[in-house]
Amino acid sequence: MMPQESETPQEGKRLTRAEKKALKRERKRKKRADRARTVKLFPANKKGYHIMHFMNFLRFLFYPVHFLFYPYRLHGHKKVGKGAYIYMGNHFCIWDVFYPARTTREGVHYLAKQSVMEAPVVGAWACKVGAIGAMRDGSDVRTLMESMKVLRNGEKISMFPEGTRNKTDGEQFLPFRGGAALLAIKTKTPIVPFVICNKPRVWHLTHVVFGEPIELTEYYDKKLSAEEYAEVDEKLKNRLYEMRAEFRASRAAKRGKEEK
């Protein structure tokens, strides 16, 4: 039996059933892409907190699952106040998004790959919690503008400058993509650095260290070159290495005392 054909006024030609299905899928994809282009903002409540109710539902749903399979312990600056902050850390797996979320009762806007934003189910969830679509090569100006809009609204964002999951042993970070320093300086927002000190493994304890917020006040209201922004990003990356080294040294010293 031959495929049923039909003529649509838009294309001006006869389409097979398979072509019609492909066209319908493409239209849905474009609709999801359009939806993902503008980030959703969340107004502050009477107490000044930017609450994401759907994110709170996801917290309730997935926190126990996450902790059951990937137990973890947070160290350092574990309570982040209300208002705009930029979380910046290394990246191993999808569950990493929960570490920043554990330090605040407010919502957190995550930078996500554009392909994730356009996915049928996960993309809808991502848009609902105000995720910001980002191109993998970091060339999307729209991502920068949407991120600045979020921060100027007094909300938080979280970013993984490695750009993708680190599938190595994690001792060396993947090359950092720029952006954290520029956002922090342009919007005068503190950066909360965090480092996942060991690669998460099922039923093995993961240690995550949060540093004190970093304010790059010495760069505010200055016109910096791309090279200067890159130097600041490099300093931020080195701070993550320092935090991990300090934590490991502290644990080693503690173990040494216990063995005596």
N, C-alpha and C positions, 0 to 999 in steps of 0.2 A: 504493500500500500504506500503510495507516494505521500511525502510530508505535505500537510495542508499549508497552503500559501495564502497570504493576505496582503492587501495594499494599504499602506499608511500614508496620510497626507503629508506628514512631516518629512519622511524619507523620499516620497515620490517614486517608490519602486516596490515591487512585491517582495515580501520577506518570508522565508521559511519559518517553521515553528521554532527551530533551534535558534535562528537569528533573532526572533522575537524575544525568546527567553534571555538571550545574551544582552539584548538591548534593555530589557527590563532590569537585569542585574546591574548593568552599567548606570542606569538612571538611579537605582537605589544607592549605588556607591557614591555617585555625585551628590545625592541628597545628604548622605552621611558626611561627606567631605565638607559640604557647605555648612552643615550643623556644627562641625568641629572647628570652623574658622574663627569663630568668636567665642572667647572664653566666658564662662558664666561667673558673674560676681555675686558675692553674698554680703548683704548689708549687715552692719553691726547691730546687735540687740541692745536693749536698754542698759546692759552692763558693759557694753563695748566689745563683746565677743562676736567674732564672725563664725557662726555655727553652721556646719553642713549636716543636716539631718540624715541624708542618705549615707554620708560617710560614717556617721555614728552607728547607723544600722549595720554597715559593713564591718565596723570595728567589733560590734557585738557578735556578729556572725563568724568572723574569721580569726579574731584574736586567740580564742581557745585552740582552734585548729593549728594555727601557726606555732603557738607555744608547745603544743603536744608533740608535733613532729620536728620542729626546729627550736628547741629551748634556747633561751638567750638571757643575758644579764646586761643591763645598761649601767654605765659608769660615768662619773663626771657630772656635767651640767645637764641634769635630767628634767628640769622644769623650765620651760620657756614661757615668758610672759606674753600677754596679749599684744596684738599689733603686728606690724610687718617685720618679717625675718626671712632670710634666705638660708635654707638648709643645704649643705653641700657635703657629699660623701662619696666613698667608693661603692662599687656595685657588683654583687655576685648573682643575685637571683630576684625573682619577682617579689618575694616576701620582704625584701629590703625596704619596701615602701612603709612597712609598719613601724620601723624604728623611729623616724621623725614623728609619726602620728602618736606615738606613745608619750611624747614629751609635752603635749599640749591638748587642751580640750577643744581648741578651735579646729576649723578645717584647714587642710593643706592642699594647695594646688601643685600637682606634680607635672613635670615636663615629661611627655610621653612621645614615642615615635609616631609620626603621622599615620603610619600603617595601623598602629593600635587604635588610634582615634577613629579610623574608618572601618574597623572591624564590626560585624553585625551586632553582637551582644556586648562584648567588652567595650567597644567604642561608645555605645549608648551609656554604659555605666561611667566611663571616663568623662564623658561630657557632663553627666549629671553631677559629678563631684568637682567640676571645674578644671579638669586636666587641660594642659596647654600642649597642643600639637607642635612637634619640632622635627625639622629635617635632620637626618643623621649627620650631614656634613656641616651643620651649624650655620648654614648660609641663609636661613629664613629670617628676614627682617621682621616679618609679622610675629614670629615667636618672641622676639625681643620686645616689640611694642605691646603685645598682650601681657607679657610678664611684667612690664613696667606699669601697665594699667592695674594689675592685681596688687602690686606692692603699694602703689599710690592710693589704693582703696583701703590700705591698712591690713591687708591679708598676707598670708604666708605662702611661700613656694618652696618646693624641694627639687633639687636637681642632682643628677649623677653625671659629672663632667666627663667620665670615661665614655659616655654615649651609648654603651652597650654592656652586657654582662661580661665580667672578667672570667673566662673559662680556664685560666691558668691557676697556679697555686695561690695567686693573689699577693705574693711578696712584692712584686712590682706592679704598680698601677698601669693600666693602659694609658696611652697618650691622652692628656686632658684636652677637651675642646674648650675654647674660651667662652666667656659669657658671664660667669659668676662675678668677676671683678667689675665688669662694665655695669651690670645691673645694680650692684651694691653702691657703686660710686655715683651713677646717674640719679638714683632714687634715694641716696643717703640712708641705705638700709643695712643693719648689722647682718653679718654672716654667722650662722651656727655651724661650725665644722663638726663632722662626725666620721669616725673610721671604724669599719668592721674589721676587727683584729685577726680573725681567723675565718676561713671559708666555711659557711654554714653547711653542716652535714646532718642527715637524719639522726635524731636522738643523741646528738653531740652538742654540748653547750657552746654557744657563740657569744663572744664578748664584744660589746659595742661601746665605744668611748665617745662622749660628747664634750666638746671643748667650750670654753667661755665664748660668748659672742664677740666677733671681731668687727670693729668699726674702722673703716678705712678713711678716717677723717682727714688725714694728711693729703688725700687726693681730691677731696670735695671741691667743687667749683673751679677745677683746673681742666684745661684742655689737654688731654693725653693722646699720645699717638697709639697706633695699634701695637707697636712694639712695647710701649710702656704698660698697656693693659695686659699684654702677654706676660710681662715680668711680674705683675701683681698676681696673675693666675698661677704662675710658677711658685710664688711665695705661699699661696694658699695650699697648693699641692704638697709642698715641703712641710707645711704645718701638720697635715694629716700623717705624713711619715713620722714626724716628731712625736705626735700624740701616741701613735702606736708603739714607738720605741720606748717612750716614757712609761706606758702602761706595762709593757713586757718587762722592763727593768724593775718596776715596782713589784710585780708578781714574783719575779725571780728572787728579789731581796726578801720578800715575805716567806717564800718557801725555804730560803736558806736559814732564816731565823727559826722556823718550825722544825727543821731537821736537827738543829743544835740541841 
